[in-house]
Amino acid sequence: MAAITDPTDEGVGVSQGQRARWWRHLLRDKRALVGVIILSFFVISALLAPLVAPHDPNAMAFGLMIPPSLTHPLGTDDLGRDLFSRLIFGTQVSLFVGISTVSLALVVGVTLGVVAGYYGGFLDTIIMRYIDLQWAFPNFIIAVYLVAILGQGMWNVIAAVSLAFIDDFARVARGMVLTIKQEQYVDAARTVGVSDWRIMWRHILPNATAPLIVQGTVSISFAILAEAALSFLGLGVGVETPTWGLILADGRTFISRAWWIGVFPGLFIMLTVLSINFVGDALRDYLDVREVKEGGA
C-alpha cells in the first residue's frame, strides 16, 4: 500500500528565483535602496557598538555641553558624556526592543489568528472578542499601562509593547487564513488525512507570509517609537541604560543652550523609522506586483 503523503507542497517557502527578483526590485527602487543603506549603518553600529563608539557611554569625563567637534562629533551632554557614544549604544537597545517585540507579537498574534480563522465557530468568537477589546485602545496607551504595572526594565518593555501589537498580527493572519483555507490543495490535504496542525502550519501559513512580513516592518517602526516614547516619559529600560528616548528627554531641558543634545537623538529615531518604512514600502509593492502577475498567469 502506498504511503499517505501531503498532496502538495506548492507555495511553501521562498525560492532562489523569488529572492533574486526581490533584490533586483530593491536595486531599482532608489528609495528602498537608501533605506537599506541607512538601516545597514544602524544595524552594523548596534552589532559593533563597543568598536564604533569612541568612549564609554556613561563616562562623565568630558566637559559639560561641549558643541560638536572633531573630538566629540555630536558634542557632549549636561553630565559631560560623549553623545555619539551614547547614541550608538542606544541603537542596540532600540533595534533589540523593536525586533524582539515584533517577534514575540508575531508568534502569539499569528497563532491566535490562524487558530481562529481555521476552526471558526465558538473558538473564533472568543479569540476575536479579545482582539476587538484590545483594538479598542491605542497600542501606546496599552504599553504605558502595562509598563506602569510591570515596572521599568528591558524585558518588561518588550513584554508590554509586544502585547500591544498582538491584535495587528492576529487580524492579518485570520483574514488570510479565511481565504486560503478554501483552496483546493487544503481540501485535498484533509481528504488524505493530514492533521489540522500540519495543514495550518505547513500549507496555509507559508502562503500568508507576504502581508505578515509587511505588517512586521510597520510594527518594528512603531515598536521603536514606542520604546523611545516610554523612555522619554521615564518608563523605559532604566536610567542607567542609554536609549534614544532617554537622551531626547535629557536634551529638552537644555534645548536653548545645547541644541545638539535633543536634535541628534531625534534625528537617529527619524532616520531609523524612515529607513524601515522605505524597505517595507518596497517589499509591499514587490509583493503586490508578484501577486497580480501570479493571479493573471
Rosetta silent file (secondary structure, phi, psi, omega in degrees, C-alpha in Angstrom):
SEQUENCE: MAAITDPTDEGVGVSQGQRARWWRHLLRDKRALVGVIILSFFVISALLAPLVAPHDPNAMAFGLMIPPSLTHPLGTDDLGRDLFSRLIFGTQVSLFVGISTVSLALVVGVTLGVVAGYYGGFLDTIIMRYIDLQWAFPNFIIAVYLVAILGQGMWNVIAAVSLAFIDDFARVARGMVLTIKQEQYVDAARTVGVSDWRIMWRHILPNATAPLIVQGTVSISFAILAEAALSFLGLGVGVETPTWGLILADGRTFISRAWWIGVFPGLFIMLTVLSINFVGDALRDYLDVREVKEGGA
SCORE:     score description
SCORE:     0.000 S_00000001
   1 L     0.000  134.935 -179.758    0.000    0.000    0.000 S_00000001
   2 L   -70.893  141.995  179.692    1.341    3.434   -0.907 S_00000001
   3 L   -70.878  144.507  177.032    2.112    5.701    1.994 S_00000001
   4 L   -80.132  123.900  179.983   -0.200    8.660    2.564 S_00000001
   5 L  -126.583  169.073  175.638    1.685   11.894    1.998 S_00000001
   6 L   -60.867  134.967 -175.501    0.821   15.556    1.769 S_00000001
   7 L   -70.182  -20.568 -179.602   -0.906   16.105   -1.585 S_00000001
   8 L  -160.447  148.207  170.069    1.099   19.229   -2.355 S_00000001
   9 L  -118.163   18.139 -175.636    3.916   21.371   -1.155 S_00000001
  10 L   -62.600  135.289  176.013    3.107   24.061   -3.687 S_00000001
  11 L    83.407   -0.779 -177.995    3.708   27.602   -2.496 S_00000001
  12 L   -87.193  128.076  176.634    5.671   26.561    0.552 S_00000001
  13 L    85.048  179.720 -179.098    8.855   28.523    1.173 S_00000001
  14 L  -121.104  124.316 -176.796   10.678   31.100   -0.907 S_00000001
  15 L   -79.738  164.948  176.657   12.621   30.005   -3.957 S_00000001
  16 H   -64.337  -33.828  178.150   16.018   31.316   -5.006 S_00000001
  17 H   -64.072  -40.301  177.771   14.368   32.881   -8.033 S_00000001
  18 H   -64.854  -40.930  178.263   11.977   34.847   -5.842 S_00000001
  19 H   -64.005  -40.296  179.022   14.848   36.093   -3.702 S_00000001
  20 H   -64.239  -41.265  178.811   16.759   37.160   -6.826 S_00000001
  21 H   -64.819  -36.642  178.827   13.716   39.037   -8.166 S_00000001
  22 H   -63.433  -42.857 -179.334   13.314   40.776   -4.804 S_00000001
  23 H   -69.054  -35.298  175.685   16.903   42.030   -4.857 S_00000001
  24 H   -65.183  -40.610  176.468   16.538   43.243   -8.449 S_00000001
  25 H   -62.941  -40.695 -179.558   13.388   45.108   -7.440 S_00000001
  26 H   -62.943  -42.518 -178.719   15.209   46.586   -4.456 S_00000001
  27 H   -67.968  -28.146  178.617   18.100   47.858   -6.594 S_00000001
  28 H   -79.923  -25.190 -179.164   15.656   49.527   -8.987 S_00000001
  29 L   -88.993  101.595 -174.887   13.762   51.236   -6.138 S_00000001
  30 H   -62.998  -37.550  179.440   16.031   54.125   -5.135 S_00000001
  31 H   -63.969  -42.736  178.853   14.027   54.936   -2.027 S_00000001
  32 H   -66.742  -36.696  179.485   14.291   51.358   -0.783 S_00000001
  33 H   -63.856  -41.865  175.520   17.995   51.299   -1.582 S_00000001
  34 H   -61.410  -41.516  178.697   18.520   54.417    0.535 S_00000001
  35 H   -60.784  -41.890  179.574   16.512   52.751    3.297 S_00000001
  36 H   -65.410  -40.984 -179.574   18.705   49.643    3.199 S_00000001
  37 H   -63.920  -47.185 -179.787   21.898   51.722    3.323 S_00000001
  38 H   -64.320  -45.268 -178.536   20.710   53.779    6.303 S_00000001
  39 H   -64.499  -36.482  178.057   19.334   50.740    8.103 S_00000001
  40 H   -62.266  -38.870  177.757   22.575   48.839    7.492 S_00000001
  41 H   -59.388  -45.526 -178.188   24.504   51.632    9.185 S_00000001
  42 H   -69.594  -38.344  179.780   22.356   51.377   12.295 S_00000001
  43 H   -65.660  -46.388  179.014   22.435   47.571   12.367 S_00000001
  44 H   -63.502  -40.740  178.154   26.233   47.461   11.988 S_00000001
  45 H   -61.798  -39.469  179.425   26.607   50.185   14.614 S_00000001
  46 H   -67.255  -42.975 -178.168   24.457   48.199   17.016 S_00000001
  47 H   -69.082  -33.523 -176.024   26.369   44.967   16.444 S_00000001
  48 L  -112.777   29.618 -175.444   29.776   46.643   16.715 S_00000001
  49 H   -52.878  -45.117  179.645   28.881   49.320   19.273 S_00000001
  50 H   -62.234  -25.423  179.494   31.947   48.747   21.527 S_00000001
  51 H   -89.310  -34.077 -177.064   34.187   49.187   18.465 S_00000001
  52 H   -77.873  -42.391 -178.023   32.285   52.036   16.814 S_00000001
  53 L   -71.035  128.256 -176.771   31.719   54.155   19.921 S_00000001
  54 L   -77.265  -17.364 -175.280   34.906   56.084   20.795 S_00000001
  55 L  -138.514  165.700  171.123   34.115   56.392   24.526 S_00000001
  56 L   -65.444  126.975 -175.132   32.288   54.712   27.377 S_00000001
  57 L   -64.846  -20.094 -178.584   28.670   55.902   27.019 S_00000001
  58 L  -107.627    4.995 -178.627   28.347   56.541   30.756 S_00000001
  59 L   -75.408  120.227  178.917   31.789   58.095   31.349 S_00000001
  60 L   -97.340   58.407 -171.740   31.391   61.620   32.744 S_00000001
  61 L  -109.650    7.228 -175.015   34.994   62.512   31.905 S_00000001
  62 L  -121.212  173.522 -179.269   34.487   65.351   29.446 S_00000001
  63 L   -67.254  154.387 -178.128   33.378   68.956   29.585 S_00000001
  64 L   -76.285  129.323  173.767   29.739   69.809   30.085 S_00000001
  65 L    49.568   52.813  174.786   27.697   70.518   26.924 S_00000001
  66 L   -78.723  130.451  179.503   30.630   70.807   24.523 S_00000001
  67 L   -63.214  162.842  177.353   29.378   71.587   20.991 S_00000001
  68 L   -53.986  135.374 -177.673   30.039   69.077   18.165 S_00000001
  69 L  -152.558 -179.487  177.916   33.732   68.934   17.284 S_00000001
  70 L   -65.001  -35.410  179.391   36.361   66.572   15.892 S_00000001
  71 L   -72.440  -41.305  179.160   36.914   65.129   19.379 S_00000001
  72 L  -126.687   92.556 -172.396   33.205   64.757   20.077 S_00000001
  73 L   -55.348  -32.341  179.912   31.374   64.562   16.699 S_00000001
  74 L  -114.137   13.161  178.667   27.944   65.080   18.274 S_00000001
  75 L    82.450 -172.344  176.332   29.065   67.029   21.329 S_00000001
  76 E  -123.116  163.704 -178.302   28.610   66.123   24.989 S_00000001
  77 L   -94.840 -167.171 -174.614   25.568   66.233   27.270 S_00000001
  78 L   -71.865  -12.024  177.686   24.864   68.056   30.538 S_00000001
  79 L  -108.687    9.754  177.720   26.889   65.470   32.509 S_00000001
  80 L    79.474   22.879  179.115   29.924   65.509   30.225 S_00000001
  81 L   -95.948  143.161 -178.915   29.172   62.227   28.443 S_00000001
  82 E   -68.733  119.331 -173.415   30.016   61.742   24.771 S_00000001
  83 H   -69.242  -38.248  179.725   26.720   61.979   22.888 S_00000001
  84 H   -61.073  -43.698  179.345   27.838   59.961   19.847 S_00000001
  85 H   -63.781  -40.403 -179.877   28.856   57.023   22.046 S_00000001
  86 H   -66.403  -39.295  179.888   25.563   57.149   23.927 S_00000001
  87 H   -69.806  -35.988  178.016   23.538   57.206   20.724 S_00000001
  88 H   -64.547  -44.840  177.561   25.478   54.287   19.244 S_00000001
  89 H   -69.526  -29.899  174.626   24.835   52.174   22.332 S_00000001
  90 H   -65.278  -27.152  176.513   21.235   53.400   22.293 S_00000001
  91 H   -61.410  -38.237  177.144   20.943   51.884   18.825 S_00000001
  92 H   -57.339  -46.442 -177.201   21.449   48.446   20.383 S_00000001
  93 H   -64.837  -48.693 -175.608   18.509   48.999   22.713 S_00000001
  94 H   -62.159  -47.544 -178.882   16.155   50.402   20.085 S_00000001
  95 H   -69.210  -38.540  179.159   16.781   47.693   17.486 S_00000001
  96 H   -65.099  -44.657  178.362   16.759   44.881   20.045 S_00000001
  97 H   -64.012  -43.643 -178.997   13.493   46.071   21.558 S_00000001
  98 H   -61.586  -48.667 -177.611   11.951   46.590   18.110 S_00000001
  99 H   -70.016  -43.073 -179.436   12.905   43.182   16.723 S_00000001
 100 H   -65.202  -41.170  179.982   12.183   41.267   19.952 S_00000001
 101 H   -61.263  -49.431 -177.968    8.832   42.983   20.398 S_00000001
 102 H   -67.680  -36.799  178.405    7.646   42.222   16.888 S_00000001
 103 H   -61.511  -45.816  179.610    8.947   38.632   17.036 S_00000001
 104 H   -66.796  -44.879  179.643    7.005   37.913   20.216 S_00000001
 105 H   -64.128  -36.684  179.781    3.868   39.681   18.998 S_00000001
 106 H   -65.114  -45.208 -178.943    4.088   37.862   15.671 S_00000001
 107 H   -61.480  -49.409 -177.459    4.326   34.401   17.255 S_00000001
 108 H   -70.547  -47.231 -177.142    1.409   34.960   19.636 S_00000001
 109 H   -63.988  -43.953  179.849   -0.732   37.001   17.255 S_00000001
 110 H   -65.479  -39.864  177.763   -0.286   34.698   14.272 S_00000001
 111 H   -59.737  -47.080  178.723   -1.050   31.642   16.404 S_00000001
 112 H   -62.989  -43.793 -178.049   -4.306   33.206   17.630 S_00000001
 113 H   -66.399  -41.815 -179.842   -5.242   34.394   14.146 S_00000001
 114 H   -66.248  -44.601  179.656   -4.521   31.073   12.428 S_00000001
 115 H   -63.274  -44.812 -179.599   -6.422   29.061   15.027 S_00000001
 116 H   -63.638  -44.700 -178.163   -9.384   31.454   14.950 S_00000001
 117 H   -70.821  -34.586 -175.970   -9.559   31.559   11.172 S_00000001
 118 H   -76.845  -46.325 -175.751   -9.102   27.832   10.610 S_00000001
 119 H   -85.724  -33.717  179.679  -11.504   26.439   13.211 S_00000001
 120 L    63.356 -157.096  175.477  -14.038   29.264   13.267 S_00000001
 121 H    61.850 -142.467 -175.876  -17.157   28.875   15.397 S_00000001
 122 H   -63.365  -39.434 -179.617  -17.055   29.431   19.141 S_00000001
 123 H   -63.312  -41.486  177.546  -13.240   29.462   19.285 S_00000001
 124 H   -62.882  -40.927 -179.817  -13.120   32.181   16.630 S_00000001
 125 H   -63.063  -45.203 -178.725  -15.689   34.232   18.548 S_00000001
 126 H   -63.645  -48.294 -177.701  -13.772   34.051   21.830 S_00000001
 127 H   -64.124  -44.727 -175.811  -10.406   34.936   20.276 S_00000001
 128 H   -73.212  -25.319  174.912  -11.758   37.757   18.145 S_00000001
 129 H   -68.916  -36.179  174.945  -13.705   39.325   21.023 S_00000001
 130 H   -65.760  -43.386  179.037  -10.409   39.581   22.896 S_00000001
 131 H   -63.452  -40.837  178.444   -8.764   41.065   19.815 S_00000001
 132 H   -63.683  -38.758  178.132  -11.642   43.529   19.396 S_00000001
 133 H   -63.459  -43.135  178.100  -11.305   44.565   23.028 S_00000001
 134 H   -67.779  -36.157 -179.813   -7.605   45.233   22.569 S_00000001
 135 H   -63.339  -23.804 -177.303   -8.298   47.006   19.278 S_00000001
 136 L   -71.530  -16.089 -178.781  -10.495   49.491   21.126 S_00000001
 137 L  -114.640  140.680  176.422   -7.465   51.002   22.887 S_00000001
 138 L   -59.667  143.017 -176.912   -4.459   52.687   21.232 S_00000001
 139 H   -56.967  -41.830 -176.114   -1.369   50.464   21.267 S_00000001
 140 H   -68.139  -35.724  177.861    0.771   53.029   23.062 S_00000001
 141 H   -63.264  -40.541  177.620   -1.797   53.520   25.840 S_00000001
 142 H   -63.162  -43.299 -179.722   -1.799   49.766   26.436 S_00000001
 143 H   -62.620  -44.442  179.304    2.022   49.751   26.539 S_00000001
 144 H   -60.970  -43.566 -179.069    2.133   52.647   29.033 S_00000001
 145 H   -63.250  -44.096 -177.801   -0.419   50.932   31.265 S_00000001
 146 H   -69.368  -40.676  178.384    1.431   47.612   31.240 S_00000001
 147 H   -65.804  -36.055  177.492    4.863   49.150   31.886 S_00000001
 148 H   -62.062  -32.001  178.720    3.379   51.148   34.758 S_00000001
 149 H   -81.387  -46.162 -175.022    2.262   47.831   36.279 S_00000001
 150 H   -76.343  -30.531 -177.015    5.339   45.741   35.425 S_00000001
 151 L    95.790  171.846 -179.462    7.900   48.453   36.152 S_00000001
 152 L   -68.829  160.272  178.948   10.995   49.562   34.259 S_00000001
 153 L   139.211  147.566 -177.536   13.319   47.084   32.584 S_00000001
 154 H   -56.515  -51.279 -175.150   14.263   45.828   29.142 S_00000001
 155 H   -73.637  -27.825  174.802   12.119   42.697   29.225 S_00000001
 156 H   -67.159  -40.142  177.257    9.178   44.475   30.824 S_00000001
 157 H   -65.180  -44.480  179.183    9.177   46.990   27.974 S_00000001
 158 H   -60.792  -44.560 -179.959    9.408   44.193   25.382 S_00000001
 159 H   -63.620  -44.187 -176.961    6.536   42.298   27.013 S_00000001
 160 H   -65.684  -47.285 -177.817    4.349   45.395   27.307 S_00000001
 161 H   -69.281  -38.508 -179.723    4.877   46.641   23.755 S_00000001
 162 H   -64.943  -39.788  177.348    4.555   43.160   22.218 S_00000001
 163 H   -61.848  -32.539  179.980    1.222   42.577   23.965 S_00000001
 164 H   -70.932  -20.289 -176.299    0.019   45.852   22.493 S_00000001
 165 H  -104.721    0.873 -178.046    0.779   44.635   18.936 S_00000001
 166 H   -59.920  -41.129 -175.417   -0.700   41.134   19.127 S_00000001
 167 H   -62.344  -33.852 -179.822   -4.053   42.246   17.707 S_00000001
 168 H   -62.492  -47.398 -179.507   -2.474   43.591   14.487 S_00000001
 169 H   -70.617  -35.678 -179.830   -0.893   40.260   13.590 S_00000001
 170 H   -64.028  -41.796 -179.766   -3.928   38.257   14.701 S_00000001
 171 H   -66.161  -43.833  179.847   -6.263   40.192   12.399 S_00000001
 172 H   -63.992  -46.411 -178.327   -3.951   39.891    9.388 S_00000001
 173 H   -63.307  -43.753 -179.266   -3.359   36.160    9.952 S_00000001
 174 H   -62.598  -44.125  179.755   -7.055   35.400   10.459 S_00000001
 175 H   -60.936  -40.455  179.070   -8.061   37.271    7.307 S_00000001
 176 H   -68.714  -40.552 -178.812   -5.531   35.377    5.208 S_00000001
 177 H   -64.370  -40.192  179.554   -6.488   32.000    6.681 S_00000001
 178 H   -58.659  -32.730  178.706  -10.190   32.564    5.951 S_00000001
 179 H   -82.077  -47.569 -172.762   -9.297   32.961    2.280 S_00000001
 180 H   -70.518  -32.114 -176.028   -6.574   30.330    1.906 S_00000001
 181 L   -67.363  -10.084  176.760   -8.404   27.518    3.721 S_00000001
 182 L   -88.065   -4.508 -177.686  -10.917   27.428    0.859 S_00000001
 183 L   -68.823  155.779 -175.926   -8.218   26.475   -1.650 S_00000001
 184 H   -65.756  -36.335 -177.197   -8.329   23.064   -3.322 S_00000001
 185 H   -68.841  -24.136  174.936   -4.947   21.912   -2.017 S_00000001
 186 H   -72.693  -43.251  175.623   -6.194   22.410    1.557 S_00000001
 187 H   -61.328  -38.521  179.298   -9.276   20.268    0.833 S_00000001
 188 H   -65.101  -38.691  178.652   -7.007   17.660   -0.742 S_00000001
 189 H   -64.072  -41.059  177.025   -4.829   17.579    2.363 S_00000001
 190 H   -63.421  -38.135 -176.232   -7.875   16.989    4.559 S_00000001
 191 H   -62.543  -38.452 -177.947   -9.054   14.212    2.247 S_00000001
 192 L   -88.907    6.189  173.569   -5.867   12.163    2.657 S_00000001
 193 L    89.299   18.999  176.190   -5.900   12.592    6.438 S_00000001
 194 L   -67.781  136.890 -176.543   -3.298   15.286    7.010 S_00000001
 195 L   -65.934  155.537 -179.438   -3.674   16.670   10.533 S_00000001
 196 H   -59.946  -42.927 -177.617   -5.172   20.110   11.121 S_00000001
 197 H   -64.661  -37.632  178.782   -1.990   21.441   12.699 S_00000001
 198 H   -69.208  -37.589  177.363    0.127   20.314    9.740 S_00000001
 199 H   -63.115  -44.492 -177.682   -2.329   21.886    7.316 S_00000001
 200 H   -63.957  -47.978 -171.170   -2.274   25.169    9.225 S_00000001
 201 H   -91.927  -19.518 -178.011    1.495   25.472    9.621 S_00000001
 202 H   -99.423  -35.800 -173.129    2.701   23.643    6.516 S_00000001
 203 H  -110.151  -40.027 -175.251    0.179   24.637    3.845 S_00000001
 204 H   -84.936  -53.324 -173.258   -1.791   27.695    4.955 S_00000001
 205 H   -60.290  -44.376  179.263    0.653   29.849    6.914 S_00000001
 206 H   -58.616  -26.488  178.770    3.528   29.853    4.339 S_00000001
 207 H   -87.088    1.170  177.459    1.077   31.238    1.780 S_00000001
 208 H  -113.164   11.774 -174.013    0.086   34.043    4.169 S_00000001
 209 H   -72.367  -29.489 -174.937    3.600   35.312    4.833 S_00000001
 210 H   -57.100  -55.808  179.141    3.535   38.264    2.421 S_00000001
 211 H   -66.694  -28.543  178.447    1.114   40.500    4.375 S_00000001
 212 H   -69.477  -36.652  177.354    2.635   39.354    7.671 S_00000001
 213 H   -64.759  -44.412  178.623    6.108   40.453    6.543 S_00000001
 214 H   -62.934  -43.754  177.591    4.768   43.871    5.549 S_00000001
 215 H   -62.014  -34.884  179.349    2.918   44.158    8.853 S_00000001
 216 H   -64.490  -41.839  179.175    6.132   43.205   10.629 S_00000001
 217 H   -64.892  -40.192  177.466    8.122   46.060    9.082 S_00000001
 218 H   -63.843  -42.175 -176.840    5.415   48.550   10.048 S_00000001
 219 H   -68.711  -34.699  177.604    5.271   47.169   13.589 S_00000001
 220 H   -61.014  -42.207  178.040    9.055   47.378   14.069 S_00000001
 221 H   -60.368  -47.471 -179.785    8.882   51.103   13.325 S_00000001
 222 H   -65.845  -34.736  178.898    6.069   51.609   15.812 S_00000001
 223 H   -65.887  -40.291  177.456    7.863   49.473   18.414 S_00000001
 224 H   -64.186  -42.666  177.480   10.998   51.630   18.145 S_00000001
 225 H   -64.502  -39.615  179.828    8.881   54.756   18.503 S_00000001
 226 H   -64.399  -42.980  178.627    7.024   53.222   21.462 S_00000001
 227 H   -63.478  -41.884  178.964   10.260   52.353   23.263 S_00000001
 228 H   -63.822  -41.068 -179.849   11.612   55.863   22.662 S_00000001
 229 H   -67.065  -40.160  178.010    8.381   57.411   23.920 S_00000001
 230 H   -63.945  -42.539  177.989    8.358   55.221   27.041 S_00000001
 231 H   -65.141  -37.906  178.438   11.968   56.155   27.788 S_00000001
 232 H   -61.493  -35.445 -179.550   11.130   59.813   27.181 S_00000001
 233 L   -86.020   -1.043 -179.139    8.372   59.528   29.810 S_00000001
 234 L    83.853   18.943 -178.794   10.676   57.772   32.279 S_00000001
 235 L  -116.574   20.686 -174.973    9.026   54.352   31.794 S_00000001
 236 L   -88.938 -144.513 -173.185   11.708   52.717   29.645 S_00000001
 237 L   -77.509  -12.341  178.987   14.512   50.271   30.293 S_00000001
 238 L   128.430  151.508 -175.393   16.058   52.373   33.069 S_00000001
 239 L   -72.605  -16.586 -179.479   18.156   55.494   33.526 S_00000001
 240 L   -80.833  -12.151 -179.528   21.410   53.517   33.672 S_00000001
 241 L  -107.121  123.172  179.101   20.995   52.364   30.057 S_00000001
 242 L   -69.565  123.577  175.879   21.470   54.925   27.272 S_00000001
 243 L  -131.935  158.003 -178.454   18.436   54.977   24.986 S_00000001
 244 H   -61.184  -42.383 -179.579   17.346   57.403   22.306 S_00000001
 245 H   -65.735  -38.972  179.041   14.213   58.397   24.197 S_00000001
 246 H   -66.426  -42.848  178.281   16.111   58.982   27.442 S_00000001
 247 H   -64.054  -39.800  178.200   18.740   61.121   25.689 S_00000001
 248 H   -63.568  -39.720  177.721   15.966   63.073   23.975 S_00000001
 249 H   -64.221  -39.757  177.252   14.285   63.684   27.338 S_00000001
 250 H   -64.186  -37.064 -175.348   17.576   64.994   28.757 S_00000001
 251 H   -72.231  -25.611 -176.665   18.016   67.285   25.777 S_00000001
 252 H   -64.541  -28.532 -179.470   14.657   69.028   26.041 S_00000001
 253 H   -69.761  -28.458 -173.907   15.782   70.777   29.236 S_00000001
 254 L  -116.689   25.401 -173.658   18.798   72.314   27.513 S_00000001
 255 L   -61.976  -30.330 -178.830   17.407   72.865   24.019 S_00000001
 256 L   -82.675  -21.783 -177.560   18.157   76.616   24.130 S_00000001
 257 L  -103.920  -31.838 -177.783   21.721   76.155   25.444 S_00000001
 258 L  -142.220   79.128 -173.897   22.790   72.855   23.847 S_00000001
 259 H   -59.675  -30.256 -173.882   20.562   72.090   20.848 S_00000001
 260 H   -65.585  -25.498 -178.313   22.596   69.028   19.821 S_00000001
 261 H   -66.738  -34.102  179.357   21.513   67.011   22.874 S_00000001
 262 H   -94.578  -28.583 -174.986   17.904   66.986   21.676 S_00000001
 263 H   -74.820  -45.567 -173.753   18.357   67.206   17.917 S_00000001
 264 H   -67.820  -41.630  175.249   20.655   64.226   17.281 S_00000001
 265 H   -64.191  -36.229  175.246   18.628   61.546   19.124 S_00000001
 266 H   -63.145  -36.836  178.018   15.521   62.789   17.317 S_00000001
 267 H   -67.164  -40.541  177.543   17.426   62.523   14.034 S_00000001
 268 H   -61.483  -45.120  179.428   18.509   58.948   14.824 S_00000001
 269 H   -61.988  -46.456 -177.791   14.908   57.956   15.590 S_00000001
 270 H   -62.054  -46.646 -177.983   13.591   59.625   12.432 S_00000001
 271 H   -65.071  -39.672  179.756   16.183   58.055   10.117 S_00000001
 272 H   -64.702  -47.398 -179.209   15.710   54.576   11.551 S_00000001
 273 H   -64.620  -43.366  179.269   11.927   54.664   11.272 S_00000001
 274 H   -62.841  -42.717 -179.031   12.037   56.156    7.771 S_00000001
 275 H   -63.765  -40.578  177.605   14.553   53.564    6.540 S_00000001
 276 H   -65.385  -40.919  179.028   12.420   50.692    7.849 S_00000001
 277 H   -66.446  -37.084  177.224    9.315   52.211    6.248 S_00000001
 278 H   -61.165  -46.137  178.991   11.140   52.643    2.922 S_00000001
 279 H   -65.078  -41.471  178.791   12.111   48.975    2.900 S_00000001
 280 H   -63.136  -40.347  177.775    8.612   47.964    3.994 S_00000001
 281 H   -64.116  -42.246  178.794    7.001   50.019    1.201 S_00000001
 282 H   -64.107  -40.324  178.996    9.294   48.453   -1.387 S_00000001
 283 H   -65.301  -41.232  177.540    8.513   44.991   -0.068 S_00000001
 284 H   -62.221  -46.170  179.597    4.780   45.706   -0.179 S_00000001
 285 H   -61.766  -41.553  179.980    4.979   46.992   -3.759 S_00000001
 286 H   -63.122  -45.168 -178.669    7.024   43.957   -4.818 S_00000001
 287 H   -67.556  -37.140  178.256    4.597   41.504   -3.221 S_00000001
 288 H   -64.502  -43.264  178.848    1.575   43.276   -4.721 S_00000001
 289 H   -64.391  -41.285 -178.804    3.096   43.141   -8.214 S_00000001
 290 H   -65.169  -39.442  179.969    4.042   39.472   -7.804 S_00000001
 291 H   -66.333  -38.349  178.582    0.530   38.565   -6.647 S_00000001
 292 H   -64.497  -43.905 -179.839   -1.017   40.357   -9.642 S_00000001
 293 H   -64.126  -43.394 -179.100    1.328   38.528  -12.057 S_00000001
 294 H   -68.610  -36.082  179.982    0.703   35.156  -10.438 S_00000001
 295 H   -68.622  -29.165  179.975   -3.028   35.778  -10.317 S_00000001
 296 H   -91.167   -3.952 -178.841   -3.095   36.591  -14.025 S_00000001
 297 L   -71.039    0.000    0.000   -0.926   33.670  -15.008 S_00000001
